[in-house]
Amino acid sequence: MRATLKFEARRYRTSSPAAGRAVSHGLGVREVQHGLRTLEPERSVALRAMTSTKHPAGGFTLIELMVVVAVVALLAFIAIPAYERTITRGKLLAAQSALMEAGIDIEQYGQDHSTYVGGCPPSASAEDFTFTCPQASSTTYEILASGTGPLAGFEFTLYANGNKSTPSAPAGWSTSATCWVADPQGDCVTG
């Protein structure tokens, strides 16, 4: 019996700290087994309480945050210049459209008054552009749209014979004596 008790004590001592203490205090195998049965439910409840929580630990690791920042930076690096080019092109097209309307207005004035003098300045308006008539006579006119603010440096002209030109543009943009440029490569607006 004593050999069995020692064997059982060793077995319980290694498998459970509580059982090992119970055996070392002189308790018999039955008391130890009974103690284990009573300890086991408490132990499993405690383990469940430690491993499962209602609110799991939240947050992100540093590497996850760095990856997100890198992706956002890459998207911004690509998207912001494309957005700015689109806005600039839209404003240029709006100014060119307003310049065409000013040409129609001054032509109507010339037909009504048999002269273009007094038909300027045109009533045209476009964001970041001012419109003037540097030249107007009884037979000819020139309407100039000059960029202001972020579009400073752009100039578009419309002549009485319908000719268009881009006499000046900012650095990196092309100019043209025969059309209004629509992009830095010098592509012309048709129509």
Summary of the structure (lengths in Angstrom):
residues: 191
radius of gyration: 43.3
end to end distance: 110.6
largest distance: 132.8
contacts: 498
relative contact order: 0.07
helix: 52%
strand: 15%
